[in-house]
Amino acid sequence: FPDQFKPGTETGDEEASPKIWENMDDFKARAAKLSTDAETVLAQLPADAAGVGAALNTLGGNCGGCHQLYRIKKD
């Protein structure tokens, strides 16, 4: 998904922070970590509720951390 934030797309999306384009390397690294973690979960699907919960916490933490830095919150 980082490819959706190419140079020249800094305007128009009211929720995308300008920080994305200011720190694209970090943004892409966070996206890559999310992708790797998701692939790991899919390759070894948890069989119990605790495993599912842990997997969701990992993926949710990736999303939340990026959203904290790179998303403008709307009221």
trRosetta pair geometry for C-beta under 8 A, 3 or more apart (Angstrom, degrees):
i j d omega theta_ij theta_ji phi_ij phi_ji
1 4 5.5 -29 -173 9 66 117
1 5 8.0 49 142 -7 71 98
1 31 6.1 -147 58 -141 87 130
2 5 5.8 -63 -167 38 54 107
2 24 7.6 109 -171 -164 121 86
2 27 6.0 135 -121 127 114 100
2 28 4.8 63 -131 -102 171 76
2 31 4.7 -146 -41 15 109 167
3 6 6.5 12 -174 -56 54 95
4 9 7.3 -143 153 135 55 166
5 9 5.8 -146 -146 81 39 127
5 16 6.8 -177 -111 -158 113 144
5 20 5.3 -89 -170 151 149 136
5 21 6.9 -145 165 -70 106 79
5 24 7.5 -174 112 -121 117 98
5 27 7.1 -68 80 140 154 150
6 9 5.3 84 59 -3 66 121
7 10 7.8 -7 -152 -32 45 98
7 21 7.1 106 -106 -139 62 115
9 12 6.9 -70 -168 40 66 122
9 13 7.5 30 159 -2 93 114
10 16 7.9 -144 -149 109 44 120
10 18 6.3 43 -163 -120 109 79
10 20 8.0 -178 -116 69 76 104
10 21 5.2 -34 -96 -22 108 157
13 16 4.0 44 100 10 125 114
14 72 6.8 -97 151 73 59 130
14 74 7.2 61 121 -80 111 119
15 71 5.5 -5 164 -159 92 85
15 72 5.2 -151 -148 55 40 82
15 73 8.0 54 -139 -85 88 17
15 74 6.3 -62 -94 -31 98 109
16 20 5.7 -36 180 -2 98 145
16 70 7.1 -15 -153 161 64 85
16 71 7.0 -44 -104 -114 36 57
16 72 7.1 -13 54 6 14 98
17 20 5.8 132 75 -19 71 85
17 69 7.3 -132 52 137 151 51
17 70 5.0 -146 41 -160 113 41
17 71 6.1 -104 -18 -60 101 7
17 72 5.2 141 -75 -46 79 83
18 21 6.0 -55 -169 40 58 103
18 22 6.1 56 137 -21 79 111
19 22 5.1 -60 -140 44 40 115
19 23 5.8 -11 173 22 76 108
19 69 6.2 -123 115 160 145 81
19 70 5.6 -130 84 -107 106 66
20 23 7.2 -95 -151 57 14 71
20 24 6.7 49 157 -92 61 66
20 27 5.1 69 -147 -92 71 156
20 70 4.9 83 -74 -153 85 113
21 24 6.1 7 -140 -59 33 100
23 26 4.5 -12 153 32 108 117
23 27 6.1 125 102 -24 76 92
24 27 5.3 -56 -144 39 36 116
24 28 6.0 34 159 -18 71 105
25 28 6.0 -56 -147 39 28 107
25 29 6.3 29 153 -21 63 108
26 29 5.5 -54 -145 36 32 114
26 30 6.4 33 156 -19 66 104
26 69 7.9 -77 125 135 127 156
27 30 6.0 -56 -152 35 28 110
27 31 6.5 27 150 -17 62 107
27 66 7.3 92 -137 -146 66 107
27 70 6.0 101 -110 -96 105 154
28 31 5.5 -53 -147 37 35 113
28 32 6.3 38 153 -22 66 104
29 32 5.6 -52 -147 35 32 113
29 33 6.5 34 152 -20 64 103
30 33 5.7 -50 -149 33 33 112
30 34 6.6 36 151 -19 64 102
30 62 6.8 154 -177 -167 84 84
30 65 6.8 -148 -143 101 127 107
30 66 4.7 145 146 -88 144 110
31 34 5.7 -51 -151 34 33 113
31 35 6.4 34 151 -19 64 106
31 66 7.5 85 -64 -111 64 154
32 35 5.6 -54 -148 37 33 114
32 36 6.3 32 154 -18 66 105
33 36 5.8 -53 -144 38 31 110
33 37 6.1 29 157 -16 65 108
33 62 5.9 -164 108 -127 101 120
34 37 5.9 -59 -146 40 27 108
34 38 6.2 27 156 -19 64 109
34 59 6.9 80 -148 -144 82 71
34 62 4.2 150 -93 150 86 143
34 63 6.8 87 -118 -63 132 65
34 66 7.4 -40 -46 -20 133 143
35 38 5.8 -56 -145 37 27 110
35 39 6.3 28 156 -18 63 107
36 39 5.8 -55 -148 36 30 111
36 40 6.4 33 153 -21 63 105
37 40 5.6 -52 -150 33 33 115
37 41 6.5 33 153 -19 65 103
37 58 5.4 -152 -173 141 134 116
37 59 6.0 179 119 -86 121 69
37 62 6.0 -175 43 -42 149 148
38 41 5.7 -53 -150 35 33 111
38 42 6.3 29 154 -15 66 108
38 59 6.1 76 -83 -111 81 117
39 42 5.7 -57 -145 41 31 109
39 43 6.1 32 156 -23 66 108
40 43 5.8 -56 -145 35 28 111
40 44 6.7 -26 169 30 63 102
41 44 7.0 -90 -148 63 22 69
41 45 6.9 55 162 -101 65 52
41 46 7.5 -37 -153 -16 84 91
41 55 4.5 108 -125 -155 122 123
41 58 7.4 177 -64 72 122 128
41 59 6.8 -35 -21 -50 157 120
42 45 6.7 5 -145 -66 30 85
46 50 7.7 -135 -179 83 137 54
46 51 2.6 -179 -153 124 127 115
46 52 4.7 -156 79 -56 130 56
46 54 7.1 138 -84 51 155 97
46 55 5.5 -150 -13 -18 127 129
47 51 6.3 44 38 44 48 150
48 51 4.9 93 58 10 75 104
48 52 7.1 -142 97 -5 38 89
49 52 5.7 -55 -146 38 33 111
49 53 6.1 35 155 -21 66 107
50 53 5.6 -54 -148 37 30 114
50 54 6.4 31 154 -20 64 105
51 54 5.7 -52 -145 35 31 110
51 55 6.3 32 155 -18 64 105
52 55 5.7 -56 -149 37 31 111
52 56 6.3 27 154 -16 66 108
53 56 5.8 -57 -146 39 29 109
53 57 6.3 33 154 -22 64 106
54 57 5.6 -52 -148 34 31 114
54 58 6.6 33 153 -20 63 103
55 58 5.8 -53 -153 33 32 111
55 59 6.4 22 155 -9 66 107
56 59 5.9 -56 -142 44 33 105
56 60 5.7 32 159 -18 68 113
57 60 5.8 -55 -135 43 25 110
57 61 6.1 33 158 -26 61 107
58 61 5.8 -56 -150 31 25 113
58 62 6.8 27 151 -19 60 102
59 62 5.7 -51 -156 31 35 113
59 63 6.6 30 151 -14 67 105
60 63 5.6 -54 -147 39 36 110
60 64 5.8 32 157 -17 69 111
61 64 5.8 -54 -136 42 28 109
61 65 6.0 31 162 -22 64 108
62 65 6.2 -58 -147 34 23 109
62 66 6.6 15 159 -11 60 110
63 66 6.2 -68 -156 40 27 105
63 67 6.1 22 155 -17 67 113
64 67 5.6 -57 -141 40 30 110
64 68 6.3 38 158 -28 65 102
65 68 5.8 -49 -152 26 29 114
65 69 7.0 11 156 -3 60 107
66 69 6.2 -69 -155 45 33 101
66 70 5.5 -32 173 33 73 118
66 71 7.5 71 125 -18 71 103
67 70 6.8 -79 -115 59 22 75
67 71 4.2 -21 -154 18 69 134
68 71 7.5 18 -24 39 12 92
